[in-house]
Amino acid sequence: MFFVNLSRKVDISMFPTFEKIKELADRQGISINKLEENLGYSRNTIYNLKTKKPNAERIAEIADYFNVSTDYLLGRTDNPKIANSTISKEKIDFKKIAAESMSYDGKSLTDDDIDLIAAVLEQRFKNRD
C-alpha cells in the first residue's frame, strides 16, 4: 500500500508565475478572468498557476500577449524585456560609455584616456564595415 501526504502545503514562492501574470494584467487594467477569455482559456486556467507547474506552451502564449519574456513570467529574471537577437543600428556613444563606467587598475580614466579609447573603438568599427 502507498500513502500520500495530502496535507503538505505548497510553497507559492515555488511558482511565481501567477503573481507576475496578475501584476501584468493589473497594469493593463484587466482581470485574470478577462485575460483567460482573451487568450481562449477555460476559467481558472491561470488561477491554477498558483499551485501547479506552468505549461510551456501557455507560458509562451501569455508572454506573447504581454510582450514579455517567458523567463520573466517564470521568475528567472526581473527584466520583462524580450532579448533581441538583432544588432542595433543605433550609433554607440563610446565617450559616454567610457566616462560612465570605465576605470583601469582601480583608477578613473582621464578625459584624454576616454578620448583615446573612443577614437580607437570608433576607428575599429569603421574599418570593420
C-alpha positions as CSV (number, residue, x, y, z in Angstrom):
1,M,0.0,0.0,0.0
2,F,1.1,3.5,-0.8
3,F,0.2,6.6,1.3
4,V,0.3,10.1,0.1
5,N,0.5,13.1,2.4
6,L,-2.1,15.5,1.0
7,S,-1.7,17.8,4.0
8,R,1.6,19.1,2.7
9,K,1.4,22.8,1.8
10,V,2.7,24.1,-1.4
11,D,5.1,27.0,-1.2
12,I,3.6,29.5,-3.6
13,S,7.0,31.1,-4.0
14,M,7.9,28.0,-6.0
15,F,5.6,29.2,-8.7
16,P,5.9,33.0,-9.0
17,T,4.3,32.9,-12.4
18,F,0.8,33.7,-11.3
19,E,1.9,36.7,-9.4
20,K,3.8,38.0,-12.4
21,I,0.8,37.5,-14.7
22,K,-1.5,39.2,-12.2
23,E,0.8,42.2,-12.0
24,L,0.9,42.5,-15.8
25,A,-2.9,42.2,-16.0
26,D,-3.4,44.8,-13.3
27,R,-1.1,47.2,-15.2
28,Q,-3.3,46.8,-18.2
29,G,-6.5,47.1,-16.2
30,I,-7.8,43.7,-17.0
31,S,-8.9,40.9,-14.7
32,I,-7.5,37.4,-14.7
33,N,-10.9,36.2,-15.9
34,K,-10.8,38.7,-18.8
35,L,-7.2,37.6,-19.6
36,E,-8.3,34.0,-19.7
37,E,-11.2,34.9,-22.0
38,N,-8.9,37.0,-24.3
39,L,-6.5,34.0,-24.6
40,G,-9.3,31.5,-25.1
41,Y,-8.5,29.6,-21.9
42,S,-11.1,27.9,-19.7
43,R,-12.0,29.6,-16.5
44,N,-9.4,29.2,-13.7
45,T,-6.6,28.1,-16.1
46,I,-4.4,31.0,-15.0
47,Y,-5.5,30.8,-11.3
48,N,-4.3,27.2,-11.3
49,L,-0.7,28.5,-11.8
50,K,-0.8,29.4,-8.2
51,T,-0.1,25.8,-7.2
52,K,0.7,23.9,-10.4
53,K,3.8,23.9,-12.6
54,P,3.2,26.0,-15.7
55,N,2.7,24.5,-19.1
56,A,5.4,25.8,-21.5
57,E,3.0,26.5,-24.3
58,R,0.7,28.5,-22.1
59,I,3.6,30.5,-20.7
60,A,4.8,31.3,-24.2
61,E,1.2,32.5,-25.2
62,I,0.9,34.6,-22.1
63,A,4.4,36.1,-22.6
64,D,3.5,36.9,-26.2
65,Y,0.2,38.5,-25.0
66,F,2.1,40.9,-22.6
67,N,5.2,41.2,-24.8
68,V,7.5,40.0,-22.1
69,S,10.0,37.1,-21.9
70,T,9.0,33.7,-20.6
71,D,11.9,33.9,-18.2
72,Y,10.3,37.0,-16.6
73,L,7.0,35.1,-16.2
74,L,8.8,32.1,-14.6
75,G,10.7,34.4,-12.2
76,R,14.1,33.7,-13.7
77,T,14.7,37.4,-14.3
78,D,13.3,40.7,-13.1
79,N,13.7,42.1,-16.6
80,P,10.5,41.7,-18.6
81,K,12.1,42.7,-21.9
82,I,12.5,40.1,-24.5
83,A,16.1,39.5,-25.6
84,N,16.6,40.9,-29.0
85,S,19.0,38.9,-31.2
86,T,19.2,41.6,-33.9
87,I,22.0,44.1,-33.8
88,S,21.0,47.6,-33.2
89,K,22.0,50.1,-35.9
90,E,21.9,52.9,-33.3
91,K,25.2,54.8,-33.0
92,I,27.1,54.0,-29.8
93,D,28.4,56.9,-27.9
94,F,31.8,55.4,-26.8
95,K,32.8,58.5,-24.9
96,K,29.7,58.5,-22.8
97,I,30.1,54.7,-22.0
98,A,33.7,55.1,-21.1
99,A,33.1,58.2,-19.0
100,E,30.3,56.5,-17.0
101,S,31.8,53.1,-16.4
102,M,35.5,52.7,-17.1
103,S,38.5,52.6,-14.9
104,Y,41.8,50.9,-15.2
105,D,43.6,49.3,-12.3
106,G,41.2,50.9,-9.9
107,K,41.9,54.4,-11.2
108,S,39.4,56.6,-13.0
109,L,40.1,57.4,-16.6
110,T,41.1,60.9,-17.6
111,D,39.4,62.8,-20.3
112,D,42.4,62.1,-22.6
113,D,42.1,58.4,-21.8
114,I,38.4,58.4,-22.7
115,D,39.0,60.4,-25.9
116,L,41.7,57.9,-26.9
117,I,39.6,54.8,-26.2
118,A,36.6,56.3,-28.0
119,A,38.8,57.2,-31.1
120,V,40.3,53.7,-31.2
121,L,36.9,52.0,-30.9
122,E,35.2,54.3,-33.5
123,Q,38.1,53.7,-36.0
124,R,37.9,49.9,-35.4
125,F,34.2,49.8,-36.1
126,K,34.5,52.0,-39.2
127,N,37.2,49.7,-40.6
128,R,35.0,46.6,-40.0
129,D,32.3,47.8,-42.3
